[in-house]
């Protein structure tokens, strides 16, 4: 297959590049980083024009792993978050419709579209009630994919990613825990520890993308992308610090970040029907993550 990955230097994008390249597919990359590589195209940070990516080449699949993925940022810069997560998706769809209408388009949405669900596990058909501009923007991007399938016949698919983690993720929970472990004798954490998430290891995530490419109908459909297991934050913190440094002391402050949900667990039966089966439980994934973090620290 010929695969174009937008946001190829980011967390999910870079892992997609590695995975599909290793599988023997022809992979092109696009991102804002000023690097010189084969089959790499630098795109503008602002007012991005994606037309040139599709004018001279035809791809079988375009994976959009670009955009902002920061709830706090969306409160501080809602206009920029809208540009990155909605406007740029629209531009990609326009370019594909004009130049490469047979290309399958995958967009990474987020579990943030659900907000605080009324019950667990969360199915794709449950009401959407986002708690942040970021969540609202992800909802809008999903509707764009449905619109372009319904009215223009584009092959589109939304993947609602829950709490993804793994190497090269330089933000969010585990990176924050790692950074705090180097700064304080007693580490203070947000929340009570009773909050829960559904964690999916990056190796499982990219395999799920492959399953979707091969098996999904691409009719503007939507899939939860998670492990299907609810895990409390206090449990993953204990596991993470246990692998990283068992001597670390920490406490939960009870303070709540704006836009953060309470409890998440995904129903992943729809994507399982396509053939996806997670391989990594949280303990195994965190063991691999802490091994990677220790190697990064040793390089310094």
PyMOL commands that set and color helices and strands:
alter all, ss='L'
color gray80, all
select helices_A, chain A and resi 11-22+51-55+71-76+78-99+111-113+133-152+172-181+202-215+233-244+269-274+282-299
alter helices_A, ss='H'
color red, helices_A
select strands_A, chain A and resi 2-6+26-31+40-42+61-64+104-110+155-161+163-165+186-189+196-197+199-201+219-225+231-232+249-252
alter strands_A, ss='S'
color yellow, strands_A
deselect
rebuild
show_as cartoon
